[in-house]
Amino acid sequence: MPENHNDKKAVAREGIQRLKGFFIEIGMPVTLKEAGAKKEDFPKLLETLKKNKGNKLGSFMKLKLSDAKKIYEMAWE
């Protein structure tokens, strides 16, 4: 745990790292690339996302398709 338990971002980052470590430990892919996705799949994924959800995505924070593209790119590596 981070030394400052009141630092919500540090606590969240620590939780993410621990979850990622667990996934690696059990042999689960942690990136889209490891899961077999290809960057050339992104346009089709975005098209399907738009078809299913429209142009505005998310419930906690409203996102656009351009945001979804950035998330896919970050999750690929």
VMD Tcl script that builds the backbone (N, CA, C; Angstrom):
set m [mol new atoms 231]
animate dup $m
set s [atomselect $m all]
$s set {name element resname resid chain x y z} {
  {N N MET 1 A 0.838 -1.178 0.000}
  {CA C MET 1 A 0.000 0.000 0.000}
  {C C MET 1 A 0.886 1.245 0.000}
  {N N PRO 2 A 0.421 2.288 -0.653}
  {CA C PRO 2 A 1.164 3.543 -0.604}
  {C C PRO 2 A 1.222 4.055 0.838}
  {N N GLU 3 A 2.281 4.790 1.141}
  {CA C GLU 3 A 2.423 5.319 2.490}
  {C C GLU 3 A 1.258 6.225 2.866}
  {N N ASN 4 A 0.827 7.059 1.931}
  {CA C ASN 4 A -0.279 7.976 2.200}
  {C C ASN 4 A -1.578 7.346 1.703}
  {N N HIS 5 A -2.317 6.742 2.608}
  {CA C HIS 5 A -3.565 6.064 2.242}
  {C C HIS 5 A -4.649 7.047 1.806}
  {N N ASN 6 A -4.439 8.332 2.037}
  {CA C ASN 6 A -5.414 9.349 1.630}
  {C C ASN 6 A -5.207 9.785 0.184}
  {N N ASP 7 A -4.085 9.392 -0.413}
  {CA C ASP 7 A -3.804 9.721 -1.812}
  {C C ASP 7 A -4.552 8.721 -2.690}
  {N N LYS 8 A -5.748 9.110 -3.101}
  {CA C LYS 8 A -6.621 8.192 -3.843}
  {C C LYS 8 A -5.993 7.703 -5.136}
  {N N LYS 9 A -5.267 8.575 -5.825}
  {CA C LYS 9 A -4.632 8.151 -7.085}
  {C C LYS 9 A -3.541 7.114 -6.828}
  {N N ALA 10 A -2.758 7.328 -5.788}
  {CA C ALA 10 A -1.692 6.366 -5.466}
  {C C ALA 10 A -2.295 5.023 -5.059}
  {N N VAL 11 A -3.372 5.058 -4.302}
  {CA C VAL 11 A -4.042 3.819 -3.894}
  {C C VAL 11 A -4.594 3.103 -5.119}
  {N N ALA 12 A -5.209 3.852 -6.037}
  {CA C ALA 12 A -5.759 3.258 -7.257}
  {C C ALA 12 A -4.649 2.640 -8.106}
  {N N ARG 13 A -3.532 3.372 -8.277}
  {CA C ARG 13 A -2.405 2.837 -9.065}
  {C C ARG 13 A -1.865 1.543 -8.454}
  {N N GLU 14 A -1.760 1.526 -7.138}
  {CA C GLU 14 A -1.282 0.319 -6.450}
  {C C GLU 14 A -2.236 -0.849 -6.690}
  {N N GLY 15 A -3.532 -0.578 -6.616}
  {CA C GLY 15 A -4.522 -1.625 -6.866}
  {C C GLY 15 A -4.440 -2.154 -8.288}
  {N N ILE 16 A -4.250 -1.256 -9.240}
  {CA C ILE 16 A -4.127 -1.656 -10.643}
  {C C ILE 16 A -2.896 -2.534 -10.829}
  {N N GLN 17 A -1.774 -2.139 -10.244}
  {CA C GLN 17 A -0.544 -2.927 -10.376}
  {C C GLN 17 A -0.695 -4.312 -9.747}
  {N N ARG 18 A -1.360 -4.375 -8.614}
  {CA C ARG 18 A -1.560 -5.667 -7.960}
  {C C ARG 18 A -2.489 -6.565 -8.783}
  {N N LEU 19 A -3.545 -5.985 -9.339}
  {CA C LEU 19 A -4.463 -6.761 -10.180}
  {C C LEU 19 A -3.740 -7.262 -11.427}
  {N N LYS 20 A -2.948 -6.385 -12.049}
  {CA C LYS 20 A -2.167 -6.782 -13.226}
  {C C LYS 20 A -1.214 -7.921 -12.873}
  {N N GLY 21 A -0.551 -7.807 -11.715}
  {CA C GLY 21 A 0.347 -8.864 -11.268}
  {C C GLY 21 A -0.377 -10.185 -11.078}
  {N N PHE 22 A -1.587 -10.124 -10.528}
  {CA C PHE 22 A -2.387 -11.335 -10.351}
  {C C PHE 22 A -2.731 -11.952 -11.695}
  {N N PHE 23 A -3.170 -11.112 -12.649}
  {CA C PHE 23 A -3.500 -11.628 -13.979}
  {C C PHE 23 A -2.296 -12.305 -14.617}
  {N N ILE 24 A -1.129 -11.688 -14.497}
  {CA C ILE 24 A 0.096 -12.280 -15.050}
  {C C ILE 24 A 0.386 -13.618 -14.364}
  {N N GLU 25 A 0.226 -13.646 -13.061}
  {CA C GLU 25 A 0.486 -14.857 -12.281}
  {C C GLU 25 A -0.374 -16.033 -12.732}
  {N N ILE 26 A -1.628 -15.759 -13.109}
  {CA C ILE 26 A -2.511 -16.848 -13.530}
  {C C ILE 26 A -2.498 -17.067 -15.044}
  {N N GLY 27 A -1.618 -16.330 -15.743}
  {CA C GLY 27 A -1.470 -16.533 -17.180}
  {C C GLY 27 A -2.526 -15.854 -18.030}
  {N N MET 28 A -3.198 -14.865 -17.478}
  {CA C MET 28 A -4.243 -14.151 -18.213}
  {C C MET 28 A -3.625 -12.977 -18.969}
  {N N PRO 29 A -4.054 -12.723 -20.205}
  {CA C PRO 29 A -3.518 -11.573 -20.942}
  {C C PRO 29 A -3.898 -10.265 -20.247}
  {N N VAL 30 A -2.979 -9.301 -20.281}
  {CA C VAL 30 A -3.256 -8.011 -19.653}
  {C C VAL 30 A -3.294 -6.860 -20.656}
  {N N THR 31 A -3.027 -7.168 -21.922}
  {CA C THR 31 A -3.138 -6.156 -22.971}
  {C C THR 31 A -3.981 -6.723 -24.111}
  {N N LEU 32 A -4.493 -5.834 -24.935}
  {CA C LEU 32 A -5.246 -6.303 -26.106}
  {C C LEU 32 A -4.332 -7.105 -27.034}
  {N N LYS 33 A -3.086 -6.687 -27.131}
  {CA C LYS 33 A -2.117 -7.388 -27.977}
  {C C LYS 33 A -1.931 -8.826 -27.490}
  {N N GLU 34 A -1.770 -8.996 -26.165}
  {CA C GLU 34 A -1.612 -10.336 -25.603}
  {C C GLU 34 A -2.871 -11.183 -25.799}
  {N N ALA 35 A -4.025 -10.512 -25.875}
  {CA C ALA 35 A -5.296 -11.221 -26.066}
  {C C ALA 35 A -5.533 -11.573 -27.534}
  {N N GLY 36 A -4.622 -11.125 -28.418}
  {CA C GLY 36 A -4.731 -11.488 -29.823}
  {C C GLY 36 A -5.317 -10.422 -30.725}
  {N N ALA 37 A -5.634 -9.259 -30.166}
  {CA C ALA 37 A -6.177 -8.172 -31.003}
  {C C ALA 37 A -5.058 -7.574 -31.847}
  {N N LYS 38 A -5.436 -7.053 -32.988}
  {CA C LYS 38 A -4.495 -6.385 -33.879}
  {C C LYS 38 A -4.919 -4.930 -34.020}
  {N N LYS 39 A -3.939 -4.045 -34.192}
  {CA C LYS 39 A -4.266 -2.622 -34.337}
  {C C LYS 39 A -5.210 -2.383 -35.516}
  {N N GLU 40 A -5.062 -3.194 -36.547}
  {CA C GLU 40 A -5.946 -3.017 -37.707}
  {C C GLU 40 A -7.397 -3.399 -37.386}
  {N N ASP 41 A -7.626 -4.030 -36.219}
  {CA C ASP 41 A -8.988 -4.344 -35.778}
  {C C ASP 41 A -9.705 -3.130 -35.182}
  {N N PHE 42 A -8.956 -2.112 -34.784}
  {CA C PHE 42 A -9.557 -0.986 -34.071}
  {C C PHE 42 A -10.697 -0.301 -34.828}
  {N N PRO 43 A -10.560 -0.021 -36.133}
  {CA C PRO 43 A -11.688 0.614 -36.834}
  {C C PRO 43 A -12.973 -0.218 -36.755}
  {N N LYS 44 A -12.860 -1.521 -36.897}
  {CA C LYS 44 A -14.036 -2.395 -36.804}
  {C C LYS 44 A -14.595 -2.389 -35.379}
  {N N LEU 45 A -13.711 -2.426 -34.387}
  {CA C LEU 45 A -14.155 -2.368 -32.994}
  {C C LEU 45 A -14.890 -1.055 -32.715}
  {N N LEU 46 A -14.350 0.051 -33.228}
  {CA C LEU 46 A -14.987 1.355 -33.023}
  {C C LEU 46 A -16.327 1.434 -33.751}
  {N N GLU 47 A -16.388 0.859 -34.941}
  {CA C GLU 47 A -17.635 0.822 -35.707}
  {C C GLU 47 A -18.706 0.039 -34.932}
  {N N THR 48 A -18.323 -1.087 -34.391}
  {CA C THR 48 A -19.260 -1.908 -33.611}
  {C C THR 48 A -19.685 -1.177 -32.343}
  {N N LEU 49 A -18.743 -0.514 -31.691}
  {CA C LEU 49 A -19.054 0.256 -30.497}
  {C C LEU 49 A -20.064 1.361 -30.811}
  {N N LYS 50 A -19.843 2.075 -31.911}
  {CA C LYS 50 A -20.764 3.149 -32.309}
  {C C LYS 50 A -22.141 2.583 -32.624}
  {N N LYS 51 A -22.172 1.457 -33.316}
  {CA C LYS 51 A -23.443 0.829 -33.668}
  {C C LYS 51 A -24.224 0.438 -32.410}
  {N N ASN 52 A -23.515 -0.078 -31.406}
  {CA C ASN 52 A -24.170 -0.553 -30.193}
  {C C ASN 52 A -24.461 0.544 -29.172}
  {N N LYS 53 A -23.601 1.566 -29.123}
  {CA C LYS 53 A -23.717 2.576 -28.064}
  {C C LYS 53 A -23.960 3.996 -28.558}
  {N N GLY 54 A -23.814 4.252 -29.862}
  {CA C GLY 54 A -23.966 5.616 -30.367}
  {C C GLY 54 A -22.672 6.397 -30.231}
  {N N ASN 55 A -22.773 7.722 -30.333}
  {CA C ASN 55 A -21.576 8.571 -30.297}
  {C C ASN 55 A -21.126 8.926 -28.887}
  {N N LYS 56 A -22.028 8.861 -27.929}
  {CA C LYS 56 A -21.672 9.204 -26.554}
  {C C LYS 56 A -21.638 7.937 -25.716}
  {N N LEU 57 A -20.510 7.723 -25.082}
  {CA C LEU 57 A -20.271 6.488 -24.346}
  {C C LEU 57 A -20.033 6.798 -22.874}
  {N N GLY 58 A -20.122 5.779 -22.081}
  {CA C GLY 58 A -19.748 5.889 -20.680}
  {C C GLY 58 A -20.895 6.313 -19.787}
  {N N SER 59 A -20.765 5.952 -18.527}
  {CA C SER 59 A -21.756 6.363 -17.552}
  {C C SER 59 A -21.108 7.226 -16.469}
  {N N PHE 60 A -19.938 6.840 -15.999}
  {CA C PHE 60 A -19.233 7.632 -14.991}
  {C C PHE 60 A -18.756 8.944 -15.605}
  {N N MET 61 A -18.191 8.842 -16.809}
  {CA C MET 61 A -17.691 10.007 -17.531}
  {C C MET 61 A -18.091 9.838 -18.995}
  {N N LYS 62 A -18.643 10.862 -19.573}
  {CA C LYS 62 A -19.053 10.793 -20.971}
  {C C LYS 62 A -17.823 10.793 -21.877}
  {N N LEU 63 A -17.797 9.856 -22.798}
  {CA C LEU 63 A -16.681 9.691 -23.724}
  {C C LEU 63 A -17.168 9.754 -25.153}
  {N N LYS 64 A -16.249 10.086 -26.057}
  {CA C LYS 64 A -16.523 10.080 -27.491}
  {C C LYS 64 A -15.787 8.887 -28.099}
  {N N LEU 65 A -16.082 8.619 -29.356}
  {CA C LEU 65 A -15.382 7.527 -30.037}
  {C C LEU 65 A -13.879 7.782 -30.097}
  {N N SER 66 A -13.478 9.043 -30.201}
  {CA C SER 66 A -12.040 9.354 -30.211}
  {C C SER 66 A -11.398 8.966 -28.876}
  {N N ASP 67 A -12.148 9.106 -27.784}
  {CA C ASP 67 A -11.647 8.663 -26.475}
  {C C ASP 67 A -11.503 7.140 -26.459}
  {N N ALA 68 A -12.494 6.448 -27.014}
  {CA C ALA 68 A -12.454 4.989 -27.065}
  {C C ALA 68 A -11.242 4.523 -27.883}
  {N N LYS 69 A -10.951 5.217 -28.965}
  {CA C LYS 69 A -9.787 4.867 -29.789}
  {C C LYS 69 A -8.503 4.994 -28.973}
  {N N LYS 70 A -8.392 6.075 -28.201}
  {CA C LYS 70 A -7.201 6.266 -27.361}
  {C C LYS 70 A -7.098 5.158 -26.311}
  {N N ILE 71 A -8.230 4.755 -25.749}
  {CA C ILE 71 A -8.236 3.690 -24.756}
  {C C ILE 71 A -7.781 2.378 -25.393}
  {N N TYR 72 A -8.289 2.077 -26.588}
  {CA C TYR 72 A -7.857 0.864 -27.293}
  {C C TYR 72 A -6.353 0.892 -27.530}
  {N N GLU 73 A -5.839 2.057 -27.966}
  {CA C GLU 73 A -4.405 2.169 -28.247}
  {C C GLU 73 A -3.578 1.974 -26.977}
  {N N MET 74 A -4.030 2.549 -25.867}
  {CA C MET 74 A -3.316 2.392 -24.601}
  {C C MET 74 A -3.389 0.954 -24.104}
  {N N ALA 75 A -4.524 0.299 -24.320}
  {CA C ALA 75 A -4.710 -1.071 -23.841}
  {C C ALA 75 A -4.016 -2.094 -24.727}
  {N N TRP 76 A -3.621 -1.697 -25.918}
  {CA C TRP 76 A -2.975 -2.641 -26.837}
  {C C TRP 76 A -1.560 -2.965 -26.391}
  {N N GLU 77 A -0.835 -1.971 -25.897}
  {CA C GLU 77 A 0.576 -2.167 -25.490}
  {C C GLU 77 A 0.678 -2.750 -24.108}
}
mol reanalyze $m
mol bondsrecalc $m
mol representation Tube
mol addrep $m
